[in-house]
Amino acid sequence: MATVTGYTSGGTVARGKNEGSIYKQADGLWACSITLPTRIDGKRRRKVIRSKDKATVVRKLRDLNKQLAQHGDLPTGSMTLEKWITKWRDEIAPQSIRPKTLAGYRTVIDGHIIPELGKVRLEGLTAEHVRRLHKRIQTMPKDPALRGVTPLPEGTELLSSTYALLAHNVLSAALKAAHREGRIPVNPCEMVDKPRKRVTEQKALDVDQAIRMLAYCATIPNGPLWATYLLTGARRGEILGLEADRVTDELDLSWQLQRITDISKAPSDYEYRPLGSTLYLTRPKSSSGWRIVPLVPPLRDILKLAVAGRTEGLVFTENGKPWDPDRATKQWKAALAEAGLPSGVVLHGLRHTAVDLMYEAGVPEAVIMEIVGHSSRTVTRGYKSRGSRPQLTDAMTKMSALLERKTEG
């Protein structure tokens, strides 16, 4: 049981009601110590509180006693945010955070949080420090070569509000763990409004452009790959990681290809299969991402051609090897340019294209969300169409029919 004790050497004990042993030192400071649980080796531990003001010591004493009762212990040493967030990043977060997500966290921690706030004592962090981090990111050029340049050239693109929101969430997660361990009394991130995510329009191909791209796909070696993206609205890694034995009358999108630099730090329940080098097949991060897409013409015929009778291995490869995700992105951009279409439509934009096509074909919104694997839409949560193959097949058929009508017109 922890107790409050005081020193008498060099000072005078001055004890008030419910104050424990608070005393004034020879140097004029008011002080008090809290006895903590002993170390493993049996040595005693204590935490000392000092202040010029007696009332401050009383307040801190009460706060620390509450924390001690809640957590069973208190930190005795001063720790900087850099030391704590590095520990959280390397030892705590990997136990529950997926490797690809953690890689993004490392970037924002090393590039922004530590440079801006790393030297601040963990227990000294305030809401103002958090706001300072927001400002740093929201006023920083996206181009690293322009950072530190003043004044910035006109039209300089700054880091996005989405990135500022990521930094806030990462810092908050690390400080939430610190609070849980009793290292800080409160999480200052919870005292500050999160940066607002800027609404941006994702460029997509319209119906006529989608038809032109499908026609062009029939003339190039990688055409089946791009056509599959266009006709499914699947994510980049889902199609790059598609295996021949998961292509039947349905498309089983239960694995995806990802690049992971250090798989050893993955959580213990993380499912993955190595493909060589740093490429892996991994499970989707949410249940909505693990889904089935019915195969109807022309997608069925396109994939049949790509599979070429195989029963195992990846459907799409480059020179017999798994596609590098970044290279696939570059090759898609080149294919758009060759087809005479806007090069600003990224692969992820084809998810929007597929959704637009299904809306135009009259597919119900809840079914669309099921096919593309969205989980955040209220209509998806409220309309349980999972497992309803007739509805999903009808949706894919309608989209294909729309493209055929447009082609004939």
C-alpha positions as CSV (number, residue, x, y, z in Angstrom):
1,M,0.0,0.0,0.0
2,A,1.5,3.3,-1.0
3,T,1.8,6.0,1.6
4,V,2.6,9.7,1.9
5,T,5.7,10.5,3.9
6,G,7.7,13.7,4.6
7,Y,11.3,14.7,5.3
8,T,12.3,16.5,8.5
9,S,16.0,17.0,7.8
10,G,16.6,20.5,6.7
11,G,13.0,21.6,6.8
12,T,9.9,21.9,8.9
13,V,6.9,19.6,8.6
14,A,3.7,21.6,8.1
15,R,0.8,19.3,7.9
16,G,-2.8,20.4,7.0
17,K,-6.0,18.4,7.1
18,N,-5.9,15.5,4.5
19,E,-2.5,16.8,3.3
20,G,-0.3,13.9,4.4
21,S,3.3,14.9,5.3
22,I,3.9,18.2,3.4
23,Y,7.0,20.1,4.5
24,K,9.0,23.2,3.7
25,Q,12.6,22.6,2.7
26,A,15.6,24.7,3.6
27,D,15.6,26.2,0.1
28,G,12.0,27.5,0.6
29,L,10.3,24.9,-1.6
30,W,7.3,23.0,-0.3
31,A,7.7,19.2,-0.8
32,C,6.0,15.9,-0.3
33,S,6.9,12.3,-1.3
34,I,4.7,9.3,-2.2
35,T,5.9,5.9,-1.4
36,L,5.4,3.5,-4.4
37,P,5.4,-0.2,-4.7
38,T,8.9,-1.7,-4.2
39,R,11.1,-2.7,-7.1
40,I,11.6,-6.4,-8.1
41,D,14.8,-6.4,-6.1
42,G,13.0,-5.2,-3.0
43,K,14.4,-1.6,-3.0
44,R,12.0,1.1,-2.0
45,R,10.7,3.7,-4.5
46,R,9.2,7.1,-4.0
47,K,8.0,10.0,-6.0
48,V,8.8,13.5,-4.7
49,I,6.7,16.6,-5.4
50,R,8.1,20.1,-5.0
51,S,6.7,23.6,-5.6
52,K,7.1,27.2,-4.4
53,D,3.5,27.1,-3.5
54,K,2.1,24.8,-0.9
55,A,-1.4,24.7,-2.5
56,T,0.2,23.4,-5.7
57,V,1.9,20.6,-3.8
58,V,-1.5,19.7,-2.1
59,R,-3.2,19.7,-5.5
60,K,-0.5,17.6,-7.2
61,L,-0.6,15.2,-4.2
62,R,-4.3,14.6,-4.5
63,D,-4.0,14.1,-8.3
64,L,-1.2,11.7,-8.0
65,N,-2.9,9.7,-5.3
66,K,-5.9,9.3,-7.6
67,Q,-3.6,8.1,-10.4
68,L,-1.8,5.7,-8.0
69,A,-5.2,4.2,-6.9
70,Q,-6.2,3.8,-10.6
71,H,-3.0,2.4,-12.0
72,G,-1.2,0.9,-9.0
73,D,2.0,2.7,-9.7
74,L,3.5,6.0,-10.9
75,P,6.4,6.8,-13.1
76,T,9.4,8.3,-11.2
77,G,11.6,9.5,-14.0
78,S,11.1,12.3,-16.5
79,M,10.6,11.1,-20.0
80,T,10.6,13.1,-23.2
81,L,7.9,12.6,-25.8
82,E,10.5,11.3,-28.2
83,K,11.5,8.5,-25.8
84,W,8.0,7.5,-25.2
85,I,6.6,7.6,-28.7
86,T,9.7,5.7,-29.9
87,K,8.9,3.0,-27.3
88,W,5.2,3.0,-28.3
89,R,6.1,2.8,-32.1
90,D,8.6,0.0,-31.7
91,E,7.2,-2.1,-28.8
92,I,3.5,-1.4,-28.1
93,A,1.9,-0.4,-31.4
94,P,3.2,-3.5,-33.4
95,Q,1.2,-5.8,-31.1
96,S,-2.1,-4.5,-32.6
97,I,-1.5,-2.4,-35.7
98,R,-1.0,-3.9,-39.2
99,P,2.5,-3.5,-40.7
100,K,1.3,-1.3,-43.6
101,T,-0.5,1.0,-41.3
102,L,2.4,1.1,-38.9
103,A,4.8,2.1,-41.7
104,G,2.7,5.2,-42.3
105,Y,2.8,5.9,-38.6
106,R,6.6,5.7,-38.6
107,T,6.8,8.3,-41.4
108,V,4.7,10.9,-39.5
109,I,6.4,10.2,-36.2
110,D,9.9,10.5,-37.5
111,G,9.1,13.3,-39.9
112,H,6.9,15.5,-37.9
113,I,6.0,14.6,-34.3
114,I,9.5,14.0,-33.0
115,P,11.1,17.1,-34.8
116,E,8.3,19.3,-33.5
117,L,7.6,18.0,-30.0
118,G,10.2,15.3,-29.3
119,K,12.1,17.3,-26.6
120,V,9.0,18.2,-24.6
121,R,8.6,16.2,-21.4
122,L,5.8,13.7,-21.7
123,E,4.0,15.0,-18.6
124,G,4.5,18.6,-19.8
125,L,2.6,18.2,-23.1
126,T,-0.4,20.6,-23.4
127,A,-3.2,21.3,-25.8
128,E,-1.0,24.2,-27.2
129,H,1.7,21.7,-28.2
130,V,-0.9,19.7,-30.1
131,R,-2.1,22.8,-32.0
132,R,1.5,23.6,-32.7
133,L,1.9,20.2,-34.4
134,H,-1.2,20.8,-36.5
135,K,0.1,24.2,-37.7
136,R,3.5,22.7,-38.6
137,I,2.0,20.2,-40.9
138,Q,-0.7,22.4,-42.4
139,T,1.8,25.1,-43.4
140,M,4.5,22.7,-44.6
141,P,5.2,22.3,-48.4
142,K,4.4,18.9,-49.8
143,D,7.7,19.0,-51.8
144,P,10.6,18.3,-49.3
145,A,12.9,20.5,-51.4
146,L,10.8,23.5,-50.5
147,R,10.8,23.0,-46.8
148,G,12.7,25.8,-45.1
149,V,12.4,28.0,-48.1
150,T,11.0,31.5,-47.4
151,P,9.0,32.9,-48.9
152,L,7.4,30.0,-50.6
153,P,6.8,30.2,-54.3
154,E,3.3,31.2,-55.3
155,G,1.1,28.1,-55.8
156,T,3.1,25.9,-53.6
157,E,1.1,22.8,-52.6
158,L,1.0,22.2,-48.9
159,L,0.7,18.9,-47.0
160,S,-3.0,17.9,-46.9
161,S,-5.4,18.2,-44.0
162,T,-5.7,14.4,-44.1
163,Y,-2.0,14.2,-43.2
164,A,-2.5,16.6,-40.3
165,L,-5.4,14.4,-39.1
166,L,-3.2,11.3,-39.4
167,A,-0.5,13.0,-37.2
168,H,-3.1,14.0,-34.6
169,N,-4.5,10.4,-34.5
170,V,-1.0,8.9,-34.2
171,L,0.0,11.2,-31.4
172,S,-3.3,10.7,-29.6
173,A,-2.9,6.9,-29.8
174,A,0.6,7.1,-28.3
175,L,-0.6,9.4,-25.5
176,K,-3.7,7.3,-24.8
177,A,-1.3,4.4,-24.1
178,A,0.8,6.7,-21.9
179,H,-2.3,7.7,-19.9
180,R,-3.4,4.1,-19.6
181,E,0.0,3.3,-18.0
182,G,-0.3,6.3,-15.6
183,R,2.5,8.2,-17.2
184,I,0.4,11.3,-17.9
185,P,-2.8,12.5,-16.1
186,V,-4.7,13.4,-19.3
187,N,-4.3,13.0,-23.1
188,P,-3.9,16.6,-24.4
189,C,-5.0,15.5,-27.9
190,E,-8.5,15.0,-26.4
191,M,-8.6,18.7,-25.5
192,V,-8.1,19.9,-29.1
193,D,-10.4,19.7,-32.1
194,K,-9.0,17.3,-34.7
195,P,-8.0,18.9,-38.1
196,R,-10.8,18.8,-40.5
197,K,-10.3,16.5,-43.4
198,R,-10.5,18.5,-46.6
199,V,-13.1,17.2,-49.1
200,T,-11.4,16.4,-52.4
201,E,-13.0,15.0,-55.5
202,Q,-11.5,11.7,-56.7
203,K,-11.1,11.8,-60.5
204,A,-12.8,9.0,-62.3
205,L,-13.5,7.9,-65.9
206,D,-17.0,8.6,-67.1
207,V,-19.1,6.0,-68.9
208,D,-17.8,6.9,-72.4
209,Q,-14.2,7.0,-71.2
210,A,-14.6,3.7,-69.5
211,I,-15.8,2.2,-72.8
212,R,-12.9,3.6,-74.6
213,M,-10.5,2.2,-72.0
214,L,-12.1,-1.3,-72.2
215,A,-11.7,-1.2,-76.0
216,Y,-8.1,-0.2,-75.7
217,C,-7.5,-3.0,-73.0
218,A,-8.4,-5.6,-75.7
219,T,-5.3,-4.5,-77.7
220,I,-2.5,-4.5,-75.1
221,P,-0.8,-7.2,-73.0
222,N,-1.8,-5.9,-69.6
223,G,-5.3,-5.1,-70.8
224,P,-7.0,-7.9,-68.7
225,L,-5.5,-6.4,-65.6
226,W,-6.8,-2.9,-66.1
227,A,-10.2,-4.2,-67.3
228,T,-10.6,-6.2,-64.1
229,Y,-10.0,-3.1,-62.0
230,L,-12.6,-1.2,-64.1
231,L,-15.2,-3.9,-64.0
232,T,-14.9,-4.7,-60.3
233,G,-14.1,-1.5,-58.4
234,A,-11.5,-3.6,-56.4
235,R,-8.5,-2.1,-54.6
236,R,-5.1,-2.2,-56.1
237,G,-3.7,-5.0,-53.9
238,E,-6.8,-7.1,-54.2
239,I,-6.4,-7.6,-58.0
240,L,-2.6,-7.8,-57.9
241,G,-3.0,-10.5,-55.2
242,L,-5.8,-12.5,-57.0
243,E,-5.0,-16.2,-57.3
244,A,-6.2,-18.6,-60.0
245,D,-8.0,-20.9,-57.6
246,R,-10.1,-18.0,-56.3
247,V,-11.5,-17.3,-59.8
248,T,-14.6,-19.6,-60.4
249,D,-18.1,-18.4,-61.0
250,E,-17.2,-15.8,-58.4
251,L,-14.3,-13.6,-57.6
252,D,-13.0,-14.3,-54.1
253,L,-11.3,-11.2,-52.8
254,S,-10.1,-12.6,-49.5
255,W,-6.4,-11.7,-49.9
256,Q,-4.5,-8.7,-51.2
257,L,-0.9,-8.1,-52.2
258,Q,1.1,-5.6,-50.1
259,R,4.7,-4.6,-49.7
260,I,5.8,-4.9,-46.0
261,T,9.4,-4.1,-45.2
262,D,9.5,-5.8,-41.7
263,I,6.9,-8.6,-41.3
264,S,8.5,-9.5,-37.9
265,K,6.8,-6.6,-36.3
266,A,3.3,-7.8,-37.4
267,P,0.7,-8.5,-34.7
268,S,0.5,-12.2,-33.6
269,D,-3.0,-12.6,-35.2
270,Y,-1.9,-11.1,-38.6
271,E,-2.5,-13.4,-41.5
272,Y,0.0,-13.4,-44.3
273,R,1.7,-15.5,-47.0
274,P,5.1,-14.6,-48.4
275,L,5.5,-14.1,-52.2
276,G,9.2,-13.3,-52.1
277,S,11.3,-10.3,-51.2
278,T,9.1,-7.9,-49.3
279,L,5.8,-8.8,-51.0
280,Y,3.1,-10.6,-49.1
281,L,-0.5,-11.8,-49.5
282,T,-2.4,-10.4,-46.5
283,R,-6.0,-10.6,-45.2
284,P,-8.1,-7.4,-45.6
285,K,-8.1,-5.3,-42.5
286,S,-11.9,-5.4,-42.0
287,S,-14.6,-8.0,-42.6
288,S,-16.2,-5.8,-45.3
289,G,-13.1,-6.1,-47.3
290,W,-13.3,-9.9,-47.4
291,R,-16.0,-10.3,-50.1
292,I,-17.3,-12.2,-53.2
293,V,-17.9,-10.6,-56.5
294,P,-20.0,-12.6,-59.1
295,L,-18.4,-13.1,-62.5
296,V,-20.5,-12.2,-65.5
297,P,-19.6,-11.3,-69.1
298,P,-17.4,-9.6,-70.1
299,L,-15.4,-9.9,-66.9
300,R,-15.8,-13.6,-66.8
301,D,-14.3,-14.0,-70.3
302,I,-11.5,-11.5,-69.5
303,L,-10.4,-13.5,-66.4
304,K,-10.7,-16.8,-68.2
305,L,-8.2,-15.5,-70.7
306,A,-5.9,-14.3,-68.0
307,V,-6.1,-17.5,-66.0
308,A,-5.4,-19.6,-69.1
309,G,-6.4,-22.9,-67.5
310,R,-4.1,-22.6,-64.4
311,T,-5.3,-23.7,-61.0
312,E,-2.8,-22.0,-58.8
313,G,-0.5,-19.0,-58.7
314,L,-1.3,-15.3,-59.2
315,V,-3.6,-14.4,-62.1
316,F,-1.6,-11.3,-63.0
317,T,2.1,-11.2,-63.0
318,E,4.8,-9.1,-64.7
319,N,7.5,-11.2,-66.4
320,G,6.4,-14.2,-64.3
321,K,6.8,-12.3,-61.0
322,P,4.3,-10.6,-58.7
323,W,3.5,-7.0,-59.6
324,D,5.2,-4.3,-57.6
325,P,2.3,-2.1,-56.4
326,D,4.1,1.1,-57.3
327,R,5.1,-0.1,-60.7
328,A,1.5,-1.1,-61.4
329,T,0.4,2.5,-60.6
330,K,3.0,3.9,-63.0
331,Q,2.0,1.4,-65.8
332,W,-1.7,2.3,-65.4
333,K,-0.9,5.9,-65.8
334,A,1.1,5.2,-69.0
335,A,-1.8,3.0,-70.3
336,L,-4.2,5.9,-69.8
337,A,-2.0,8.3,-71.7
338,E,-1.6,5.8,-74.6
339,A,-5.4,5.4,-74.8
340,G,-5.7,9.2,-75.0
341,L,-7.5,9.5,-71.6
342,P,-6.9,11.8,-68.6
343,S,-3.8,10.6,-66.8
344,G,-5.0,12.1,-63.5
345,V,-7.3,9.1,-62.9
346,V,-5.4,6.8,-60.5
347,L,-6.1,3.1,-60.0
348,H,-8.1,3.9,-56.9
349,G,-10.2,6.2,-59.0
350,L,-11.5,3.2,-60.9
351,R,-13.4,2.3,-57.7
352,H,-15.3,5.5,-58.2
353,T,-15.8,4.7,-61.9
354,A,-17.3,1.3,-61.0
355,V,-19.6,2.9,-58.4
356,D,-20.7,5.5,-60.9
357,L,-21.4,2.8,-63.6
358,M,-23.5,0.8,-61.1
359,Y,-25.5,3.9,-60.0
360,E,-26.2,4.7,-63.6
361,A,-27.3,1.1,-64.2
362,G,-29.8,1.4,-61.3
363,V,-28.1,-0.8,-58.8
364,P,-29.3,-0.2,-55.2
365,E,-26.8,1.7,-53.1
366,A,-26.5,-1.0,-50.4
367,V,-25.6,-3.6,-53.1
368,I,-23.0,-1.2,-54.6
369,M,-21.4,-0.8,-51.2
370,E,-21.3,-4.6,-50.7
371,I,-19.6,-5.1,-54.1
372,V,-16.8,-2.5,-53.6
373,G,-16.3,-3.4,-49.9
374,H,-17.3,-0.2,-48.1
375,S,-18.1,-0.5,-44.4
376,S,-18.6,3.1,-43.3
377,R,-21.9,3.8,-45.1
378,T,-25.0,3.7,-42.9
379,V,-27.0,2.1,-45.6
380,T,-24.6,-0.8,-45.8
381,R,-24.8,-1.5,-42.1
382,G,-28.6,-1.3,-42.1
383,Y,-29.1,-3.4,-45.2
384,K,-27.6,-6.9,-44.8
385,S,-27.2,-8.1,-48.3
386,R,-24.1,-10.1,-47.5
387,G,-24.5,-13.6,-48.9
388,S,-27.3,-12.6,-51.3
389,R,-25.7,-13.8,-54.5
390,P,-28.8,-13.1,-56.8
391,Q,-28.7,-9.4,-55.8
392,L,-24.9,-9.2,-56.4
393,T,-25.1,-11.0,-59.7
394,D,-27.9,-8.9,-60.9
395,A,-25.9,-5.8,-60.0
396,M,-22.8,-6.9,-62.0
397,T,-25.1,-7.9,-65.0
398,K,-26.7,-4.5,-65.0
399,M,-23.3,-2.7,-65.1
400,S,-22.2,-4.9,-68.0
401,A,-25.4,-4.4,-69.9
402,L,-25.0,-0.6,-69.5
403,L,-21.6,-0.7,-71.1
404,E,-22.9,-2.9,-73.9
405,R,-25.8,-0.5,-74.6
406,K,-23.4,2.5,-74.7
407,T,-21.1,0.6,-77.0
408,E,-23.9,-0.2,-79.4
409,G,-25.2,3.4,-79.3
